Amino acid sequence: IYFFTNLHTTNNFIVYVYKFILGAKDKLILTCVDTIMTKIIQRIAQKKEAKKVIEPLCPKIQKKLDSKTELCNR
């Protein structure tokens, strides 16, 4: 018997892929599969880019924080 320790992660991925299926389900099967595959590849590329960031905050949040800090210092 095998126990899965990452069920939450797997479930989130399935929900994420299901969103793609909803957007592509009215298309032909090859187009549908191609759309899903393209979006998954884009998601993997985004995750790889996010791993490169070594800051404690993501760049978008850091920019917002900097602008708010600048406003407070005026």
Order of alpha helices (4+ residues) and beta strands (2+ residues): alpha-alpha-alpha
